[in-house]
Amino acid sequence: MLKVFVERPVLATVVSIVLVILGLVGMKLLPVTRFPEIAPPSVVVSLSYPGADAETVAKSVLLPIEEAINGVEDMTYIRSTASNSGAGTVTVFFKTGTNPDVASVNVQTRISRAISAIPAEVNEAGITTMPRQSGVIMTINLYSDHRDTVYDETFLQAYAQINLMRPLLRVDGVAQVSRLGARDYAMRLWLNPEKLALYNLVPQDVMKAISDQNFEMAPGKFGETSEEVFETVIRHKGRFSQPEQFENMVIKTNTDGSVLYLKDLARIEFGATNLNSDNKVDGNPGLTLNLTQTSGSNAHDIDVAVREVLKEQARSFPNGIKYEITYSVREQIDESISQVQHTLFEAFILVFVIVFIFLQDFRSTLIPAIAIPVSLVGTFFFLQMFGFSLNVLTMFALVLAIGIVVDDAIVVVEAIHQKMHSTGLKPKAATIRTMSEITGAILSITMVMAAVFLPVGFMDGPAGIFYRQFAYTLLLPF
């Protein structure tokens, strides 16, 4: 095979050009991440049981959900948590390589079988099933530091959900934008237990009265398809949005004709859905947003696009609201790519200097300088074909491979040059004879490298996925 390329230089040139073109295409299409995707996919089931403690949530809600989910396709294990605020979470882990979207649908199907065994209050509040995206690629802090107008965390959360999270989710490659300690605006009712006992009521009676009066409906029209000239649309006030409207809700009518209002039993305020967390940024009210990327997306491009969105949205921020990016994987990725670029540049310089000093021949110096980028750039095509990504491990492997490829190129050129001077052969004949002598040594070096790194590719589990890309990338340039 080596003799064919030596005797047919046009074929060798065409193959080299094709490899470079394919490598450039692969470089453009390769996803960019910090590390390979090693975390097993998981699906998170979130629910809320208002007024229940952790034990009640675990027994009445989490247990039937776990029994329904148990045994779903490709599942490995389940983990559940419950809190005294009534919140519950079931995390289902799956085998590595499982499609998280398909797993989420399978989990949702299993949960639907347990709906009848779950309290109605939980079903009304809603059960959320979402695939969890691992690997946060960016963390954004939104905070208020204006001395005259200080916005609280609840306002920042609502503002971010309406004006910031929506455009961020539209960025190509962003899988999820999650809020740390998420809270929304809500109408909070603080019931007085003494007054409840006085009027012989329990919290469920108050909740029933609120649900009977605070609802949405479509009442229809008057005069539709009739002989009347006009049709009248009937409108319903819908859900209440002001504390005064809740205060004037009728909870109970006494036997003497008096009316008991909600304001007689409770203190009503417009506040946050939960008060379990308090987020501060440099002592100021703040909000933390974590961004995760979809599988196969480019983290560098996502970072650039997100910064453009933040810059655009910051122009319309209320006075006193600012943002800062406290973490981004782009820094590590850029550093890794920079190291490869510097190493490649230094390798070119060293090859030119060493070969030219010792051989005193510009033509001999030019040969390894061309061979090195062909082998390295062509590697990106095979990385794309194997489903790898540009990450810290593959970049580190390329840095090591550059040194080995440079060493092999110098050895081959010097051996051919020495054969020409010692025997007087022409370059073509000297190349054929030299390669017949040193091919075994070069193949031995390659086999030793393969014997060291190839077995790593057969490792199972997260460790195998983590190191497989490093090992194969190191071997591909050869």
Secondary structure in CASP SS format (residue, H / E / C, confidence):
PFRMAT SS
TARGET T0000
AUTHOR 0000-0000-0000
METHOD secondary structure of the structure
MODEL  1
M C 1.00
L H 1.00
K H 1.00
V H 1.00
F H 1.00
V H 1.00
E H 1.00
R C 1.00
P H 1.00
V H 1.00
L H 1.00
A H 1.00
T H 1.00
V H 1.00
V H 1.00
S H 1.00
I H 1.00
V H 1.00
L H 1.00
V H 1.00
I H 1.00
L H 1.00
G H 1.00
L H 1.00
V H 1.00
G H 1.00
M H 1.00
K H 1.00
L H 1.00
L C 1.00
P C 1.00
V E 1.00
T C 1.00
R C 1.00
F C 1.00
P C 1.00
E C 1.00
I C 1.00
A C 1.00
P C 1.00
P C 1.00
S E 1.00
V E 1.00
V E 1.00
V E 1.00
S E 1.00
L E 1.00
S E 1.00
Y C 1.00
P C 1.00
G C 1.00
A C 1.00
D C 1.00
A H 1.00
E H 1.00
T H 1.00
V H 1.00
A H 1.00
K H 1.00
S H 1.00
V H 1.00
L H 1.00
L H 1.00
P H 1.00
I H 1.00
E H 1.00
E H 1.00
A H 1.00
I H 1.00
N C 1.00
G C 1.00
V C 1.00
E C 1.00
D C 1.00
M E 1.00
T E 1.00
Y E 1.00
I E 1.00
R E 1.00
S E 1.00
T E 1.00
A E 1.00
S C 1.00
N C 1.00
S C 1.00
G C 1.00
A E 1.00
G E 1.00
T E 1.00
V E 1.00
T E 1.00
V E 1.00
F E 1.00
F E 1.00
K C 1.00
T C 1.00
G C 1.00
T C 1.00
N C 1.00
P H 1.00
D H 1.00
V H 1.00
A H 1.00
S H 1.00
V H 1.00
N H 1.00
V H 1.00
Q H 1.00
T H 1.00
R H 1.00
I H 1.00
S H 1.00
R H 1.00
A C 1.00
I H 1.00
S H 1.00
A H 1.00
I C 1.00
P C 1.00
A H 1.00
E H 1.00
V H 1.00
N H 1.00
E H 1.00
A H 1.00
G C 1.00
I C 1.00
T E 1.00
T E 1.00
M E 1.00
P E 1.00
R E 1.00
Q C 1.00
S C 1.00
G C 1.00
V E 1.00
I E 1.00
M E 1.00
T E 1.00
I E 1.00
N E 1.00
L E 1.00
Y E 1.00
S E 1.00
D C 1.00
H C 1.00
R C 1.00
D C 1.00
T C 1.00
V C 1.00
Y C 1.00
D C 1.00
E H 1.00
T H 1.00
F H 1.00
L H 1.00
Q H 1.00
A H 1.00
Y H 1.00
A H 1.00
Q H 1.00
I H 1.00
N H 1.00
L H 1.00
M H 1.00
R H 1.00
P H 1.00
L H 1.00
L H 1.00
R C 1.00
V C 1.00
D C 1.00
G C 1.00
V E 1.00
A E 1.00
Q E 1.00
V E 1.00
S E 1.00
R E 1.00
L C 1.00
G C 1.00
A C 1.00
R C 1.00
D C 1.00
Y E 1.00
A E 1.00
M E 1.00
R E 1.00
L E 1.00
W E 1.00
L E 1.00
N C 1.00
P H 1.00
E H 1.00
K H 1.00
L H 1.00
A H 1.00
L H 1.00
Y C 1.00
N C 1.00
L C 1.00
V C 1.00
P H 1.00
Q H 1.00
D H 1.00
V H 1.00
M H 1.00
K H 1.00
A H 1.00
I H 1.00
S H 1.00
D H 1.00
Q H 1.00
N C 1.00
F C 1.00
E C 1.00
M C 1.00
A C 1.00
P C 1.00
G C 1.00
K E 1.00
F E 1.00
G C 1.00
E C 1.00
T C 1.00
S C 1.00
E C 1.00
E C 1.00
V C 1.00
F C 1.00
E C 1.00
T E 1.00
V E 1.00
I C 1.00
R C 1.00
H C 1.00
K C 1.00
G C 1.00
R C 1.00
F C 1.00
S C 1.00
Q C 1.00
P H 1.00
E H 1.00
Q H 1.00
F H 1.00
E H 1.00
N C 1.00
M C 1.00
V E 1.00
I E 1.00
K E 1.00
T E 1.00
N C 1.00
T C 1.00
D C 1.00
G C 1.00
S C 1.00
V E 1.00
L E 1.00
Y E 1.00
L H 1.00
K H 1.00
D H 1.00
L C 1.00
A E 1.00
R E 1.00
I E 1.00
E E 1.00
F E 1.00
G E 1.00
A E 1.00
T C 1.00
N C 1.00
L C 1.00
N C 1.00
S C 1.00
D C 1.00
N C 1.00
K E 1.00
V E 1.00
D C 1.00
G C 1.00
N E 1.00
P E 1.00
G E 1.00
L E 1.00
T E 1.00
L E 1.00
N E 1.00
L E 1.00
T E 1.00
Q E 1.00
T C 1.00
S C 1.00
G C 1.00
S C 1.00
N C 1.00
A H 1.00
H H 1.00
D H 1.00
I H 1.00
D H 1.00
V H 1.00
A H 1.00
V H 1.00
R H 1.00
E H 1.00
V H 1.00
L H 1.00
K H 1.00
E H 1.00
Q H 1.00
A H 1.00
R C 1.00
S C 1.00
F C 1.00
P C 1.00
N C 1.00
G C 1.00
I E 1.00
K E 1.00
Y E 1.00
E E 1.00
I E 1.00
T E 1.00
Y E 1.00
S E 1.00
V C 1.00
R H 1.00
E H 1.00
Q H 1.00
I H 1.00
D H 1.00
E H 1.00
S H 1.00
I H 1.00
S H 1.00
Q H 1.00
V H 1.00
Q H 1.00
H H 1.00
T H 1.00
L H 1.00
F H 1.00
E H 1.00
A H 1.00
F H 1.00
I H 1.00
L H 1.00
V H 1.00
F H 1.00
V H 1.00
I H 1.00
V H 1.00
F H 1.00
I H 1.00
F H 1.00
L H 1.00
Q C 1.00
D C 1.00
F H 1.00
R H 1.00
S H 1.00
T H 1.00
L H 1.00
I H 1.00
P H 1.00
A H 1.00
I H 1.00
A H 1.00
I H 1.00
P H 1.00
V H 1.00
S H 1.00
L H 1.00
V H 1.00
G H 1.00
T H 1.00
F H 1.00
F H 1.00
F H 1.00
L H 1.00
Q H 1.00
M H 1.00
F C 1.00
G C 1.00
F C 1.00
S C 1.00
L E 1.00
N C 1.00
V H 1.00
L H 1.00
T H 1.00
M H 1.00
F H 1.00
A H 1.00
L H 1.00
V H 1.00
L H 1.00
A H 1.00
I H 1.00
G H 1.00
I H 1.00
V H 1.00
V H 1.00
D H 1.00
D H 1.00
A H 1.00
I H 1.00
V H 1.00
V H 1.00
V H 1.00
E H 1.00
A H 1.00
I H 1.00
H H 1.00
Q H 1.00
K H 1.00
M H 1.00
H H 1.00
S H 1.00
T H 1.00
G C 1.00
L C 1.00
K C 1.00
P H 1.00
K H 1.00
A H 1.00
A H 1.00
T H 1.00
I H 1.00
R H 1.00
T H 1.00
M H 1.00
S H 1.00
E H 1.00
I H 1.00
T H 1.00
G H 1.00
A H 1.00
I H 1.00
L H 1.00
S H 1.00
I H 1.00
T H 1.00
M H 1.00
V H 1.00
M H 1.00
A H 1.00
A H 1.00
V H 1.00
F H 1.00
L H 1.00
P H 1.00
V H 1.00
G H 1.00
F H 1.00
M C 1.00
D C 1.00
G H 1.00
P H 1.00
A H 1.00
G H 1.00
I H 1.00
F H 1.00
Y H 1.00
R H 1.00
Q H 1.00
F H 1.00
A H 1.00
Y H 1.00
T H 1.00
L H 1.00
L H 1.00
L C 1.00
P C 1.00
F C 1.00
END
